[in-house]
Amino acid sequence: MKELYKCPFARNRVVSRALRTIEYYEMIKKGDSILISVSGGPDSVFLTHLLYLMRPILDLTLFGYSLDHMTRNGESARDALFVEELYRELDIKLFKQKKDAARWSRSHKLSFQEGARNLRIEELLEISDKKNISKITTGHNADDNIETFFINLLRGTGSRGLSGIRPVSGKFIRPLIDISRKDIISYLDNKKIAYCLDRTNLENIYFRNRIRNLLIPFLSKHFRVSFKSNILRSISILKDEDEFLRHHSAAKMKRMASVEGNGSEKGSGKYNALIKIPVSGIQKETIALRRRIILSAIEKVSESLEDVSFDNVDDALGICVPGGESKIIQIGKNIKVFKIGNYIYFANLDHAGLLSEFRQFLKENETKIDKRVIGTEIKFGTRMKLKDFNLEMSSEVLELNRDKLDFSKAKNTEAFLDYNRIKTPVKVRNWKNGDKFYPQGMKSEKKLQDFFIDNKIPIHLRKSIPVFADKEKIIWIGKYRIDERVKITGDTRKVLHLKLYEK
């Protein structure tokens, strides 16, 4: 890298900042082959320009990947043509594709933004594997990092999400992560380097766009001008702390885990077919470390935590109890977490080294995916067994004016709820850390864990209490309290009656 700093282009402040990022994170080495994800926007054009300048000095082999999403009434095709001409001019080999991203997203039951991102990542990884390209680079910048921080903050992802976009993640490198969007555009304009603008970035349809166009400008106007630099400093601190917790929990996981099946190479990192951990080993740790150990195990079998959510981790912790029947949960497309006896297993179904007996077990027990975690849907007007709670229940929808109802005689084993204030379907499940509801009679939200403490419910009994929830909220803590938002009022016309029976 030293030879780069001697070049005239390195004297530019923006370029110099990118070079420092590349050097600090050891993103690029001499002789590397790099696949550039390029859209034609300012970020990817600046990234292309930067690597083009570096190519002869570090003997880099560059490739580009352009995906026409077939959107914006033909504007995406215009951008793809611009990229094709740019890469022809720079003599960089371009892999180009044209795919209906909207249709692909719908078929995979994803939002357009998430689907387009997943499609692009999938294609980038496939090309890099086929062509034996060692690095993939994207144009994520400092503003993207700030937007991601707020998105994850509002989604409640925890410290891992708040640590922002990783500068290096497997094959992916992000040299512009410390540079602002404003500086990138200023550089291109000063150098008279053309780029494309996506008008949909100005539309507030998507979550990220609302963060970018509404929240951040509001904070800039009404709070400290330097708030962006403060957020980036917080991201840096959280990233360092996240790295510490990541390595600490990975070391703990490694000491208590055993590997079943054969290890293999995937991309630039090793991963395993299946990991086995004693439940007792996880349970003796604090809740923060339990979550981290679960994450470490998932990462060890899948290489990436890109699409693993907080709920996935808590679902895995929900089955992490000794004894009882086998439980299985699904994480993403190819990862299954299951508990047999006193051990919890993390399996990658795509891994050729997964032993045949485990494949057979998963196939035979496919229907045993844990209903306590994902919930059992209630069919109104039926009586059903709740095996995980050793209970039976009935449900019926009643007309208040037609059916004679005496709510004063209701027992703690039954609930009368305003049917029109419930968003079906209704499911019954086990409680999760982070659950909140409005206990009847209260105007403020309360953590379910605090509710249990106030009612002196021992920890070992909390998993046996059924939680009833609709699409949006908890409506009844079985045998204890209904939610204030679904109580019977003077406006109630239809009543949902739920009743529990001991088996």
Disulfide bonds with the S-S distance in Angstrom:
none
